[in-house]
C-alpha cells in the first residue's frame, strides 16, 4: 500500500500567509533556535531534534540536530500530521506499526524513523506553523515530563519567532528612519545652499541699492560743486576749491565701486585702522557741498588720533548718509552739528564694555515721534515720498557701525531735533594722546 500524505488543515491558506509573514523560511541558522533543539535532545534523550516549519510543499528545518538535510517533501512529513491538532503533542511510539507512516520512505529508508513526538508551534492567532519534534531510530515512549518539556519548548519557539519578527520590523523601521533622515539632511543641505544663494542675491541687492543711495548723495555734492564752478568761473581760487570738493566726491564714488566689487567677489572686507577725525577733516568740503549753502554745518572733532577698524568707504558713506538725512529733515534751512569724542561704556544692553569713539550728527529739525524712531533702521523703511529715498541709508549706517564693533542710537524730540549717535569700537591711539570724557 502506498504512503498517504497528511490532509491539509482547514485554515491552510491563512496558516501559510502567517508563516510567510514571519520571513523566516530559508534564513540562516540562529543560536536561539539551535538551543531549542539542543535542549530537546537532552530532555528527551534522542539523537534527532528539529524545529520544523511546514510550508506549501515542504517541511523546512530552522534548527536541526542529527540530520544532514535542511528540508524534506511535505508528503513525507510527520509534522504535517502534528499541525492538524495544534493543542496536542503527536506521539508515534513505533512508526512501523502506525498505518499513517508504516509505508513512508523515511521509515523504510534513512533515517529509519521509529519514534516521533512533535509539539505544534502556534502563533498568536492560533495557527500551527510547524513543530518542535524529537526522533529516534528505535521504538519507545514519551514520559509526562518529556511531554510537558516539548510543549514548553514549542511555546518558547513561538516567542522566538515573534521576537525575531519584531526585531526585523524594528530594524526595518530604523533603516526607514535612517533613510528619511538622510533624505532630510540632503534636503536640508539643498535648502541651506538655496538660502545661501538667496541670501547672497539679497545681500548683493541690498549692497547695490545702498550704493545707489550713496551715489545719489555723492552726485548731489558733485553737482553742487560743478554749479559753483560755473558761477565762479572767473575766480580761479574758488574754482580750485570747488573742483577739489568735486574730486573728493569722485574719489568717494571709486571707494563705493570697490566695495561693490568686493561684495560680488566675496572678498574679505577692506578693513583698516582709520583715524576718524582725520578722515572727517579731509571730507569737510564734500560735507559742506552735501549740506548745501542754506544749512549751517559745524564740526567739533574732540577725539583726534582715535583708531577705528572699519572700511574707509563705508565710514564716509555713513557720515554722508546721516548728513543728507538731516539736510532733508530740515527742509533746506537749519543747523547740523557733527561731533566726535571718546567715551567709556561700562554697562549697556547692546555694547560690550570698553572704549568707543562716539560720532554724532545732530540737527535742529522737527524731530520724530517714538514709534517712527523705532523703525528708522529697518531696511526699505522711509518717510520720504516715492523717488526721494530708498529706505536703506540708516540700515546701512547701522550695519557699518555693527561691523565696526558698535551700534547706532537715535535721540529725537519733536520740535527740537534729532541726533544720531554712532558708537565705533576704539582700538586705541594712533598718533596722539587721548583723554576719556
C-alpha positions as CSV (number, residue, x, y, z in Angstrom):
1,X,0.0,0.0,0.0
2,X,1.4,3.4,-0.9
3,X,2.1,6.1,1.7
4,X,-0.7,8.7,2.1
5,X,0.3,12.3,2.9
6,X,-1.5,14.2,5.7
7,X,-4.6,16.2,4.8
8,X,-4.4,20.0,4.7
9,X,-5.6,21.9,7.8
10,X,-8.9,23.8,7.3
11,X,-7.2,27.1,7.7
12,X,-4.3,26.2,5.4
13,X,-4.2,29.4,3.3
14,X,-4.3,31.7,6.4
15,X,-1.7,29.5,8.1
16,X,0.7,29.7,5.1
17,X,0.2,33.5,5.0
18,X,1.1,33.8,8.6
19,X,4.2,31.6,8.1
20,X,5.4,33.7,5.1
21,X,4.7,36.9,7.1
22,X,7.4,35.9,9.5
23,X,10.0,36.0,6.8
24,X,11.9,33.1,8.4
25,X,11.9,30.5,5.6
26,X,15.4,29.7,4.2
27,X,17.0,32.1,6.8
28,X,20.5,31.3,8.3
29,X,20.9,29.3,11.5
30,X,20.4,31.3,14.7
31,X,21.7,30.5,18.2
32,X,18.3,30.8,19.9
33,X,16.7,28.1,17.7
34,X,19.8,25.9,17.9
35,X,19.5,26.0,21.7
36,X,15.9,24.7,21.4
37,X,16.9,21.5,19.6
38,X,19.9,21.0,21.9
39,X,17.6,21.1,24.9
40,X,15.1,18.8,23.2
41,X,17.7,16.1,22.5
42,X,18.9,16.4,26.1
43,X,15.5,16.3,27.8
44,X,14.1,13.5,25.6
45,X,17.3,11.5,25.3
46,X,17.0,11.2,21.5
47,X,19.6,11.5,18.6
48,X,17.4,13.8,16.4
49,X,15.6,17.0,17.2
50,X,14.1,19.6,14.8
51,X,12.4,23.0,14.7
52,X,10.4,22.2,11.6
53,X,8.2,24.6,9.7
54,X,5.6,23.2,7.3
55,X,5.4,25.1,4.1
56,X,3.3,24.6,1.0
57,X,5.2,21.6,-0.4
58,X,8.0,21.0,2.1
59,X,8.9,21.0,5.7
60,X,11.9,23.2,6.3
61,X,14.2,22.9,9.4
62,X,15.1,26.2,11.1
63,X,17.2,24.2,13.5
64,X,18.4,20.6,13.3
65,X,20.4,18.1,15.3
66,X,21.1,14.5,14.0
67,X,20.2,15.0,10.3
68,X,22.3,16.3,7.4
69,X,19.4,17.7,5.4
70,X,17.5,21.1,5.8
71,X,14.2,20.0,4.4
72,X,12.0,17.1,3.1
73,X,8.9,16.9,1.0
74,X,5.7,17.7,2.9
75,X,4.1,14.4,1.8
76,X,6.6,12.6,3.9
77,X,6.5,14.9,6.9
78,X,5.3,13.5,10.3
79,X,5.0,17.2,11.3
80,X,2.3,17.7,8.6
81,X,0.2,15.4,10.7
82,X,1.1,17.1,14.0
83,X,-0.1,20.5,12.9
84,X,-3.6,19.1,12.4
85,X,-4.1,19.2,16.2
86,X,-2.5,22.5,17.4
87,X,-3.0,21.9,21.1
88,X,-1.7,18.4,21.3
89,X,1.6,16.6,21.1
90,X,1.7,14.0,18.4
91,X,3.4,10.9,19.7
92,X,4.3,7.9,17.4
93,X,5.9,5.2,19.6
94,X,6.6,2.8,16.7
95,X,6.1,4.1,13.1
96,X,6.3,0.6,11.6
97,X,3.0,-0.2,13.4
98,X,1.2,3.1,12.6
99,X,-0.8,2.9,9.4
100,X,-0.2,6.6,8.7
101,X,3.6,6.1,8.5
102,X,4.4,2.4,8.0
103,X,4.9,2.8,4.3
104,X,6.8,6.1,4.5
105,X,10.2,6.3,2.8
106,X,11.5,7.9,6.0
107,X,10.5,4.8,7.9
108,X,11.5,2.2,5.3
109,X,14.7,4.0,4.5
110,X,17.1,6.6,6.1
111,X,16.8,7.9,8.7
112,X,14.7,4.8,9.6
113,X,12.3,6.7,11.9
114,X,10.7,4.6,14.6
115,X,9.8,7.1,17.3
116,X,8.4,10.6,16.7
117,X,7.0,13.2,19.1
118,X,6.1,16.7,17.9
119,X,4.6,19.7,19.8
120,X,3.0,22.3,17.5
121,X,4.4,25.8,17.3
122,X,1.4,28.1,17.3
123,X,1.5,31.9,16.6
124,X,-0.6,34.5,18.4
125,X,-3.6,33.8,16.1
126,X,-3.5,30.0,16.9
127,X,-2.1,28.9,13.5
128,X,0.2,25.8,13.8
129,X,3.2,26.8,11.8
130,X,5.3,23.7,12.5
131,X,6.7,21.7,15.4
132,X,9.5,21.2,17.9
133,X,9.9,17.5,17.4
134,X,12.2,14.7,18.5
135,X,13.0,11.5,16.6
136,X,14.6,8.2,17.4
137,X,15.6,5.2,15.4
138,X,14.1,2.8,17.9
139,X,10.6,2.4,19.3
140,X,10.0,4.0,22.7
141,X,7.6,6.0,24.8
142,X,7.4,9.7,25.9
143,X,7.3,10.4,29.6
144,X,5.0,13.1,31.1
145,X,8.0,15.2,31.9
146,X,9.3,15.0,28.4
147,X,5.8,15.6,27.0
148,X,5.5,18.9,29.0
149,X,9.1,19.9,28.1
150,X,8.3,19.6,24.4
151,X,5.2,21.8,24.9
152,X,7.3,24.4,26.7
153,X,10.0,24.3,24.0
154,X,7.3,24.8,21.4
155,X,5.9,27.8,23.2
156,X,9.4,29.2,23.6
157,X,10.0,28.8,19.9
158,X,6.8,30.6,19.1
159,X,8.1,33.5,21.3
160,X,11.4,33.4,19.5
161,X,9.6,33.7,16.1
162,X,7.6,36.6,17.3
163,X,10.6,38.3,18.8
164,X,12.5,37.8,15.6
165,X,9.8,39.4,13.6
166,X,9.6,42.3,15.9
167,X,13.3,42.8,15.7
168,X,13.2,42.7,11.9
169,X,10.4,45.2,11.9
170,X,12.3,47.5,14.3
171,X,15.4,47.2,12.1
172,X,13.4,48.0,9.0
173,X,11.8,50.9,10.8
174,X,15.3,52.1,11.9
175,X,16.5,51.8,8.3
176,X,13.5,53.7,7.1
177,X,14.1,56.4,9.6
178,X,17.8,56.5,8.6
179,X,16.7,56.8,5.0
180,X,14.3,59.6,5.9
181,X,17.0,61.3,8.0
182,X,19.5,61.1,5.1
183,X,16.8,62.5,2.8
184,X,16.0,65.2,5.3
185,X,19.7,66.0,5.6
186,X,20.0,66.1,1.9
187,X,17.0,68.4,1.6
188,X,18.5,70.5,4.5
189,X,21.8,70.9,2.6
190,X,19.9,71.8,-0.5
191,X,17.8,74.3,1.4
192,X,20.9,75.7,3.0
193,X,22.5,76.1,-0.4
194,X,19.4,77.7,-1.7
195,X,19.2,80.0,1.3
196,X,22.9,80.8,0.9
197,X,22.3,81.7,-2.7
198,X,19.1,83.7,-1.9
199,X,21.0,85.5,0.9
200,X,23.8,86.2,-1.4
201,X,21.4,87.6,-4.0
202,X,19.5,89.5,-1.3
203,X,22.8,90.9,0.1
204,X,24.0,91.9,-3.4
205,X,20.7,93.6,-3.9
206,X,21.0,95.4,-0.6
207,X,24.6,96.5,-1.4
208,X,23.6,97.6,-4.9
209,X,20.6,99.6,-3.6
210,X,22.7,101.1,-0.8
211,X,25.5,102.1,-3.2
212,X,22.9,103.6,-5.5
213,X,21.6,105.6,-2.5
214,X,25.1,106.7,-1.5
215,X,26.0,107.6,-5.1
216,X,22.9,109.8,-5.2
217,X,24.3,111.7,-2.2
218,X,27.7,112.0,-3.9
219,X,26.2,113.2,-7.1
220,X,24.4,115.9,-5.2
221,X,27.7,117.0,-3.7
222,X,29.4,116.8,-7.1
223,X,26.5,118.7,-8.8
224,X,26.7,121.4,-6.2
225,X,30.5,121.8,-6.7
226,X,30.1,121.9,-10.5
227,X,27.3,124.5,-10.2
228,X,29.6,126.7,-8.0
229,X,32.4,126.2,-10.5
230,X,30.2,127.5,-13.3
231,X,29.1,130.5,-11.2
232,X,32.7,131.3,-10.1
233,X,34.4,130.5,-13.4
234,X,36.2,133.9,-13.4
235,X,37.6,133.4,-9.8
236,X,40.4,130.8,-10.1
237,X,40.8,130.3,-6.3
238,X,37.1,129.4,-5.9
239,X,37.2,127.2,-9.0
240,X,40.1,125.2,-7.5
241,X,38.4,124.8,-4.1
242,X,35.1,123.6,-5.6
243,X,37.0,121.4,-8.0
244,X,38.7,119.7,-5.1
245,X,35.4,119.1,-3.5
246,X,34.1,117.5,-6.7
247,X,37.2,115.3,-7.0
248,X,36.7,114.2,-3.4
249,X,33.1,113.1,-4.3
250,X,34.5,111.2,-7.3
251,X,37.1,109.5,-5.1
252,X,34.4,108.5,-2.6
253,X,32.5,107.0,-5.6
254,X,35.5,105.0,-6.5
255,X,35.7,103.6,-3.0
256,X,32.0,102.6,-3.2
257,X,32.5,100.8,-6.5
258,X,35.4,98.9,-4.9
259,X,33.1,98.0,-2.0
260,X,30.5,96.6,-4.5
261,X,33.2,94.6,-6.3
262,X,34.4,93.2,-3.0
263,X,30.8,92.1,-2.1
264,X,30.3,90.4,-5.5
265,X,33.6,88.5,-5.3
266,X,33.0,87.7,-1.6
267,X,36.5,89.0,-0.8
268,X,37.4,89.8,2.8
269,X,36.3,93.4,3.7
270,X,39.0,96.0,3.2
271,X,39.3,96.8,6.9
272,X,41.9,99.2,8.2
273,X,42.6,101.2,11.3
274,X,41.3,104.7,10.4
275,X,41.7,108.0,12.3
276,X,38.1,109.0,12.1
277,X,38.7,112.7,12.9
278,X,41.4,112.9,10.1
279,X,39.0,111.3,7.6
280,X,36.2,113.7,8.5
281,X,38.5,116.7,8.2
282,X,39.5,115.6,4.7
283,X,35.8,115.3,3.8
284,X,35.0,118.8,5.0
285,X,34.4,120.3,1.6
286,X,32.3,117.3,0.5
287,X,30.2,117.6,3.6
288,X,29.7,121.3,3.0
289,X,28.5,120.6,-0.5
290,X,26.2,117.8,0.7
291,X,24.7,120.1,3.4
292,X,24.1,122.9,0.7
293,X,24.5,126.6,1.3
294,X,21.4,127.1,3.4
295,X,22.4,124.6,6.1
296,X,24.8,125.8,8.8
297,X,27.2,123.0,9.2
298,X,29.7,122.8,12.1
299,X,32.2,120.2,13.2
300,X,33.6,119.6,16.7
301,X,36.1,116.7,16.5
302,X,37.3,116.1,20.0
303,X,38.9,112.7,19.7
304,X,42.0,113.2,17.5
305,X,44.1,110.2,16.7
306,X,41.5,107.6,17.7
307,X,41.8,104.4,15.7
308,X,38.7,102.5,14.5
309,X,38.8,99.3,12.5
310,X,36.4,99.8,9.5
311,X,36.1,100.3,5.8
312,X,37.1,103.8,4.7
313,X,34.4,103.9,2.0
314,X,31.7,102.8,4.5
315,X,32.7,105.4,7.1
316,X,32.5,108.2,4.6
317,X,29.1,106.8,3.2
318,X,27.7,106.6,6.7
319,X,28.5,110.2,7.6
320,X,27.2,111.5,4.3
321,X,24.0,109.4,4.8
322,X,23.4,110.9,8.2
323,X,24.2,114.4,7.0
324,X,21.9,114.0,3.9
325,X,19.1,112.8,6.2
326,X,19.5,115.8,8.5
327,X,19.5,118.1,5.5
328,X,16.3,116.6,4.1
329,X,14.6,116.8,7.5
330,X,15.5,120.5,7.8
331,X,13.8,121.2,4.5
332,X,16.7,123.2,3.2
333,X,17.4,125.5,6.2
334,X,18.7,124.9,9.7
335,X,21.8,123.7,11.6
336,X,23.7,120.4,11.6
337,X,26.4,119.7,14.0
338,X,28.9,116.8,13.6
339,X,31.0,115.9,16.7
340,X,33.3,113.2,18.0
341,X,34.5,112.2,21.4
342,X,35.9,109.2,23.2
343,X,33.6,107.6,25.7
344,X,33.9,104.6,28.0
345,X,31.0,102.2,28.3
346,X,30.7,100.0,31.4
347,X,27.1,98.7,31.2
348,X,24.9,98.7,28.1
349,X,22.3,96.4,26.7
350,X,23.9,96.3,23.3
351,X,27.5,97.4,23.6
352,X,30.3,95.5,25.3
353,X,32.3,97.2,28.0
354,X,35.2,99.3,26.7
355,X,36.2,102.5,24.9
356,X,34.2,103.8,21.9
357,X,34.5,106.7,19.5
358,X,31.1,108.5,19.7
359,X,30.4,110.1,16.4
360,X,27.3,112.3,16.5
361,X,25.3,114.0,13.8
362,X,22.7,116.4,15.3
363,X,20.2,118.7,13.6
364,X,17.6,121.2,14.9
365,X,14.9,119.8,12.6
366,X,11.3,118.8,13.5
367,X,12.3,115.6,15.3
368,X,10.4,112.3,15.2
369,X,7.7,110.5,17.3
370,X,8.9,107.5,19.2
371,X,7.0,105.0,17.0
372,X,8.7,106.4,14.0
373,X,12.2,106.5,15.6
374,X,11.9,102.8,16.4
375,X,11.6,101.9,12.7
376,X,14.2,104.1,11.1
377,X,16.8,101.3,10.9
378,X,14.6,98.8,9.2
379,X,15.6,98.1,5.6
380,X,13.5,99.9,3.0
381,X,11.6,101.9,5.6
382,X,11.3,105.6,4.6
383,X,9.1,108.6,5.3
384,X,10.2,110.3,2.1
385,X,7.9,110.3,-0.9
386,X,8.4,108.0,-3.9
387,X,11.6,108.7,-5.7
388,X,13.2,110.7,-2.9
389,X,14.6,107.8,-0.8
390,X,15.2,104.1,-0.8
391,X,14.9,103.5,3.0
392,X,18.4,101.9,3.0
393,X,20.5,104.7,4.3
394,X,20.1,104.2,8.0
395,X,20.0,100.4,7.8
396,X,23.4,100.6,6.1
397,X,24.7,103.0,8.7
398,X,23.7,100.6,11.4
399,X,25.3,97.7,9.6
400,X,28.6,99.7,9.3
401,X,28.5,100.6,13.0
402,X,28.0,96.9,13.9
403,X,30.8,95.8,11.7
404,X,33.0,98.4,13.5
405,X,32.1,96.7,16.8
406,X,29.4,99.2,17.9
407,X,25.9,100.3,17.1
408,X,23.7,103.4,16.4
409,X,21.4,105.1,18.8
410,X,18.9,107.7,18.0
411,X,17.8,110.6,20.2
412,X,14.9,112.7,19.0
413,X,12.4,115.2,20.4
414,X,9.5,116.7,18.5
415,X,10.1,120.3,17.7
416,X,13.7,120.2,18.9
417,X,15.6,118.0,16.5
418,X,17.4,114.6,16.1
419,X,20.8,113.3,17.0
420,X,22.2,110.1,15.5
421,X,25.0,108.6,17.7
422,X,27.4,106.2,16.1
423,X,29.4,104.1,18.7
424,X,32.5,102.7,17.0
425,X,34.8,100.4,18.9
426,X,38.1,102.4,19.6
427,X,41.3,100.4,19.1
428,X,43.5,103.0,20.8
429,X,45.6,105.9,19.9
430,X,47.2,106.2,16.5
431,X,49.4,109.3,16.9
432,X,48.2,111.5,19.7
433,X,47.3,111.4,23.4
434,X,43.6,110.8,24.2
435,X,41.6,111.7,27.2
436,X,38.3,109.9,28.2
437,X,35.3,112.1,28.9
